[in-house]
Amino acid sequence: MILSMTGYGKSVATFQGKKIHVELKSLNSKALDLSTRIAPIYREKEMEIRQMVASQLERGKVDFLLWVEKSEAQMASTINGGVVKSYFEQITKLSREMGFEQPSFKSEDWMKTLLRLPDALTTVEVEELSDEEWAVTRKAVEQAIEHLMDFRRQEGAALEKKFNEKVDNIEALLRSIEPYETQRVEKIRQRIVDGLENLHGVDYDRNRLEQEMIYYIEKLDINEEKQRLQNHLNYFRQTMADGHGQGKKLGFIAQEMGREINTTGSKSNLAEMQNIVVRMKDELEQIKEQVLNVM
């Protein structure tokens, strides 16, 4: 079974009123290219998270996001009582010295004024990551990774079906060449003979002509190319069935298939055969495009 490098996984966990979100996205890449965005409280665990992701995903351009959604009560600003009291005492002292009306906490306007002063309110909170919270978060990371792996398996199954279809098409096209091979040899022979007979007044050695034609036709023989291409098709199927991490190997096999198809096209020398070769190339290009997504 093959795995795709394309995938998406997400999980949500809850801890003491907080929602912990984990999200993973992956695309194809030659190696593992992992970028992370992690909420500050969990940054001390970044190396452990990277190891968890790398051990499972192996290859691909991966974006990892971990963020926290807090309740309104947790998001509420905290009143710095000491700061507000200090402001009040300073204003009271200045008012007395300058002969102004004394401020009072009973006045709603004064309280609003005090709360608008710098540092009267703060949302800054020093958080420490407890073992219990990390256990919950780690489980969420594992679940998100597993969801992404499920996605990759599904995509991989679709790719494998597509590859088998394309390999079958190339194999069928390869067999369809056979009826034209005998016709091709006779057409080449007749074309050369007709060309020589049209050269009036020119004599030639028919025995030598036969020898040269045999040599020429042997150079155009494609049996070896057909056999090698068939072997590559079989090897491609076998490789898809072997474990995982076959992406690079399948890419190499596809390149070898392309060489045999190109050589067959250059030797064909017959319009019908060359048309078949063009169709084989089209099927192979679709394989090459999709094989880039294979792990």
Secondary structure, DSSP 8 states (H G I E B T S, - for coil): ---BS-EEEEEEEEETTEEEEEEEEEE--SSEEEEEEE-GGGGGGHHHHHHHHHHHH-SEEEEEEEEEE--HHHHS-EE-HHHHHHHHHHHHHHHHHHT-----TT-HHHHHHHHHSTTSEE--------HHHHHHHHHHHHHHHHHHHHHHHHHHHHHHHHHHHHHHHHHHHHHHHHHHHHHHHHHHHHHHHHHHHTSTT----HHHHHHHHHHHHHHT--HHHHHHHHHHHHHHHHHHHSSS--HHHHHHHHHHHHHHHHHHHHHH-SHHHHHHHHHHHHHHHHHHHHHTTB-
